Amino acid sequence: MFYIGQSIEIPEEIIKEGSVNINKDESGQPFDWRKVHDGLIFIRSSKERPRNTHVSGLYKGYWYYIPDSDIVSKETLTMLKIVLTLKAGGIPSKAPVLTLDVGG
């Protein structure tokens, strides 16, 4: 989840107000997280409500979203949902319920 958080396009206004941590490389420049997650997921941001999105959400006046055309990000998000579902457990079974007559 940490690495996915690093794949979010943070609006310049949010960066300037100092409410997010920006990791720096050895030269003091913002660290390029694309080298780490290698394009597996990228969450874009916009002040205006985006169109044609796979998923989107409004947070503190900005829309964060994955465009419907971004196949790689959509696949990564789907895989993440599957992993989190498996980790959570409690997936309802669709197997038939067997009953036994134990009384006489």
C-alpha positions in Angstrom: 0.0 0.0 0.0 2.9 2.3 0.7 4.2 2.0 -2.9 0.7 2.5 -4.3 0.5 5.7 -2.3 3.8 6.8 -4.0 2.1 6.4 -7.4 -0.4 9.2 -6.8 0.0 12.4 -8.8 0.0 15.0 -6.1 -1.3 18.4 -7.1 1.3 21.2 -6.9 -0.9 23.2 -4.6 -1.0 20.4 -2.0 2.8 20.0 -2.3 3.3 23.8 -1.7 1.1 23.9 1.4 3.4 21.2 2.9 0.7 18.7 3.9 2.4 15.7 2.2 5.8 14.2 2.6 7.9 14.4 -0.6 10.9 11.9 -0.5 14.1 13.3 -2.0 17.0 11.5 -3.7 20.7 12.0 -2.9 20.8 15.3 -4.9 17.8 16.7 -3.0 15.4 16.3 -6.0 12.0 14.6 -5.5 12.5 10.9 -5.7 11.1 9.3 -8.9 8.9 6.5 -7.6 8.3 5.3 -11.2 11.7 3.6 -10.9 10.3 1.5 -8.1 6.8 0.6 -9.2 7.8 0.5 -12.9 4.5 1.8 -14.2 2.3 -0.9 -12.5 -0.2 1.7 -11.3 -0.6 5.5 -11.6 -3.3 7.5 -9.9 -3.9 10.8 -11.5 -5.4 14.0 -10.0 -7.5 16.8 -11.2 -9.4 19.8 -9.8 -12.2 19.0 -12.2 -14.3 15.9 -12.1 -12.7 13.5 -14.6 -14.6 11.6 -17.3 -14.3 8.0 -18.5 -12.7 6.7 -15.3 -12.4 3.2 -14.0 -12.5 4.5 -10.4 -12.4 8.0 -8.9 -12.8 9.7 -5.6 -12.9 13.3 -4.4 -10.6 14.2 -1.5 -10.0 17.7 -0.2 -11.1 19.4 -3.4 -9.2 17.2 -5.8 -10.3 14.2 -7.8 -8.0 11.1 -7.8 -8.7 8.6 -10.5 -7.6 5.8 -12.8 -8.7 6.5 -16.4 -10.7 3.7 -18.0 -8.1 3.6 -20.8 -5.2 2.8 -18.3 -5.3 -1.0 -18.6 -2.1 -1.7 -16.5 -3.4 0.4 -13.6 -6.8 -1.3 -13.8 -5.2 -4.7 -13.7 -3.0 -3.8 -10.8 -6.0 -2.4 -8.8 -7.9 -5.6 -9.5 -5.0 -7.8 -8.3 -4.8 -5.7 -5.2 -8.5 -6.1 -4.5 -8.1 -9.9 -4.9 -5.1 -10.0 -2.5 -6.9 -7.9 0.1 -10.0 -10.1 -0.2 -8.0 -13.2 0.3 -6.2 -11.7 3.3 -9.5 -10.6 4.9 -10.9 -14.1 4.7 -14.5 -14.8 5.2 -15.3 -15.3 1.5 -18.7 -16.9 1.5 -18.7 -20.4 0.1 -21.0 -21.4 -2.7 -20.7 -25.1 -1.9 -23.9 -26.9 -1.0 -24.6 -27.3 2.7 -24.7 -30.9 3.9 -26.9 -32.0 6.7 -26.8 -35.3 8.6 -29.5 -36.9 10.5 -27.9 -37.6 13.9 -31.1 -38.4 15.8 -33.2 -41.5 15.5 
